[in-house]
Amino acid sequence: MPRPQLYRRIKFSPRVTYFKPQGIPLRALEVVELSKEEAEALRLKNVTGLDQHECAKKMHTSQSTFQRILSSAYRKISYALIKGKAISIEK
């Protein structure tokens, strides 16, 4: 049986939860889902400018777990931008 997922602190609740390419209706696009954890990791690392160790502390997780969350977010966003997909942040 896998280990249960631990609670991670998330202090970010976005007002805007959808991003899409201009000129294409949302119903015609595939949507890439970004989790709250991934959005928080991006915010801490790229917007606040903290180093990875500080970000992991703020989210109450290990540095390696934080890196996996951040890598997943980068991969999803890169895929959406390159392939012209919509991005949705879970509420």
C-alpha positions in Angstrom: 0.0 0.0 0.0 1.4 3.4 -0.9 2.2 6.0 1.7 -0.6 8.6 2.3 0.1 12.0 0.8 1.1 14.6 3.4 -0.6 17.9 3.9 1.3 20.7 2.0 0.8 24.3 2.9 -0.6 26.4 0.1 -1.1 30.1 0.6 -2.1 31.0 -2.9 -5.6 31.0 -4.4 -5.7 32.4 -7.9 -8.5 34.7 -9.0 -7.9 33.6 -12.6 -8.0 29.9 -13.2 -8.0 29.5 -17.0 -5.4 30.6 -19.5 -5.9 29.9 -23.2 -4.5 30.9 -26.6 -6.1 34.0 -28.0 -8.8 33.6 -30.7 -9.7 30.0 -30.0 -12.9 29.1 -28.1 -12.2 27.2 -24.9 -14.6 24.5 -25.9 -12.3 23.7 -28.9 -9.2 23.3 -26.8 -7.7 20.5 -24.8 -7.2 21.6 -21.2 -4.0 20.9 -19.2 -4.8 20.7 -15.4 -2.3 22.4 -13.0 -2.8 21.5 -9.3 -2.8 24.0 -6.5 0.5 22.5 -5.3 2.1 23.1 -8.7 0.8 26.7 -8.9 2.1 27.4 -5.4 5.5 26.0 -6.2 5.7 28.2 -9.3 4.7 31.2 -7.3 7.2 30.6 -4.5 10.1 29.9 -6.9 9.5 32.3 -9.7 7.5 35.2 -8.3 8.8 35.5 -4.8 12.3 34.5 -5.9 13.0 32.1 -3.0 15.6 29.4 -3.3 14.3 25.8 -3.5 15.2 25.0 0.1 13.1 28.0 1.4 10.2 27.1 -0.9 10.2 23.5 0.4 10.1 24.8 4.0 7.2 27.2 3.2 5.2 24.3 1.7 6.1 21.9 4.6 7.7 19.3 2.2 11.1 18.0 1.5 13.3 19.6 -1.1 13.2 16.6 -3.4 9.4 16.5 -3.3 9.3 20.3 -4.0 11.6 19.7 -7.0 9.2 17.0 -8.3 6.2 19.3 -8.0 8.0 22.1 -9.7 9.2 19.9 -12.5 5.7 18.6 -13.1 4.4 22.2 -13.3 7.1 23.2 -15.8 6.4 20.2 -17.9 2.7 20.8 -18.0 3.0 24.5 -18.8 5.7 23.9 -21.5 3.4 21.3 -23.1 0.4 23.7 -23.1 2.4 26.6 -24.6 4.1 24.5 -27.3 1.0 22.6 -28.3 -1.5 25.5 -27.9 -3.5 24.0 -25.1 -5.5 25.8 -22.4 -4.2 25.8 -18.8 -6.6 25.3 -15.9 -5.6 25.7 -12.2 -7.7 23.6 -9.9 -9.8 25.4 -7.3 
